[in-house]
Amino acid sequence: MPDLIQEEIKAKVIAALTECGECTPENVERAKSSKIYDLDDLIDIKEYVRRMEEEQRKKTEQKRGNGR
Protein backbone atom coordinates (compact mmCIF):
# COMPACT_ATOMS: atom_id res chain seq x y z
CA MET A 1 0.00 0.00 0.00
CA PRO A 2 1.46 3.41 -0.90
CA ASP A 3 2.96 5.48 1.91
CA LEU A 4 0.48 8.31 1.35
CA ILE A 5 -2.47 6.01 1.94
CA GLN A 6 -0.79 4.49 4.98
CA GLU A 7 -0.31 7.96 6.46
CA GLU A 8 -3.94 8.82 5.72
CA ILE A 9 -5.12 5.66 7.49
CA LYS A 10 -2.78 6.32 10.43
CA ALA A 11 -4.22 9.83 10.86
CA LYS A 12 -7.78 8.46 10.82
CA VAL A 13 -6.85 5.74 13.32
CA ILE A 14 -5.25 8.28 15.66
CA ALA A 15 -8.33 10.51 15.42
CA ALA A 16 -10.64 7.57 16.19
CA LEU A 17 -8.50 6.40 19.10
CA THR A 18 -8.36 9.93 20.47
CA GLU A 19 -12.12 10.29 20.19
CA CYS A 20 -12.71 7.17 22.27
CA GLY A 21 -9.97 8.04 24.78
CA GLU A 22 -7.73 5.14 23.73
CA CYS A 23 -4.94 7.00 21.91
CA THR A 24 -1.77 5.58 23.39
CA PRO A 25 1.50 4.86 21.58
CA GLU A 26 0.86 1.15 22.11
CA ASN A 27 -2.59 1.30 20.53
CA VAL A 28 -1.29 3.32 17.58
CA GLU A 29 1.51 0.79 17.01
CA ARG A 30 -0.95 -2.10 17.30
CA ALA A 31 -3.21 -0.46 14.72
CA LYS A 32 -0.26 0.19 12.38
CA SER A 33 0.64 -3.48 12.41
CA SER A 34 -2.96 -4.54 11.78
CA LYS A 35 -4.35 -5.54 8.45
CA ILE A 36 -6.82 -3.10 6.92
CA TYR A 37 -9.72 -5.50 7.55
CA ASP A 38 -8.86 -5.59 11.28
CA LEU A 39 -9.43 -1.82 11.50
CA ASP A 40 -13.06 -2.07 10.39
CA ASP A 41 -14.37 -1.49 13.92
CA LEU A 42 -12.26 1.65 14.29
CA ILE A 43 -12.50 3.45 10.93
CA ASP A 44 -14.49 3.26 7.69
CA ILE A 45 -12.34 1.02 5.52
CA LYS A 46 -14.63 0.79 2.47
CA GLU A 47 -12.66 3.24 0.32
CA TYR A 48 -9.36 1.52 1.09
CA VAL A 49 -10.75 -1.93 0.42
CA ARG A 50 -12.19 -0.66 -2.86
CA ARG A 51 -8.77 0.76 -3.84
CA MET A 52 -7.01 -2.48 -2.92
CA GLU A 53 -9.52 -4.57 -4.86
CA GLU A 54 -9.18 -2.31 -7.90
CA GLU A 55 -5.39 -2.53 -7.72
CA GLN A 56 -5.58 -6.33 -7.46
CA ARG A 57 -8.00 -6.48 -10.40
CA LYS A 58 -5.61 -4.42 -12.54
CA LYS A 59 -2.68 -6.69 -11.62
CA THR A 60 -4.72 -9.76 -12.52
CA GLU A 61 -5.72 -8.25 -15.87
CA GLN A 62 -2.10 -7.35 -16.61
CA LYS A 63 -0.98 -10.92 -15.84
CA ARG A 64 -3.67 -12.28 -18.15
CA GLY A 65 -2.59 -9.90 -20.89
CA ASN A 66 1.08 -10.82 -20.50
CA GLY A 67 0.28 -14.54 -20.58
CA ARG A 68 -1.16 -14.39 -24.07
C-alpha positions, -999 to 999 in steps of 0.1 A, spaced: 0 0 0 15 34 -9 30 55 19 5 83 13 -25 60 19 -8 45 50 -3 80 65 -39 88 57 -51 57 75 -28 63 104 -42 98 109 -78 85 108 -68 57 133 -52 83 157 -83 105 154 -106 76 162 -85 64 191 -84 99 205 -121 103 202 -127 72 223 -100 80 248 -77 51 237 -49 70 219 -18 56 234 15 49 216 9 12 221 -26 13 205 -13 33 176 15 8 170 -9 -21 173 -32 -5 147 -3 2 124 6 -35 124 -30 -45 118 -43 -55 84 -68 -31 69 -97 -55 76 -89 -56 113 -94 -18 115 -131 -21 104 -144 -15 139 -123 16 143 -125 35 109 -145 33 77 -123 10 55 -146 8 25 -127 32 3 -94 15 11 -107 -19 4 -122 -7 -29 -88 8 -38 -70 -25 -29 -95 -46 -49 -92 -23 -79 -54 -25 -77 -56 -63 -75 -80 -65 -104 -56 -44 -125 -27 -67 -116 -47 -98 -125 -57 -82 -159 -21 -74 -166 -10 -109 -158 -37 -123 -182 -26 -99 -209 11 -108 -205 3 -145 -206 -12 -144 -241 
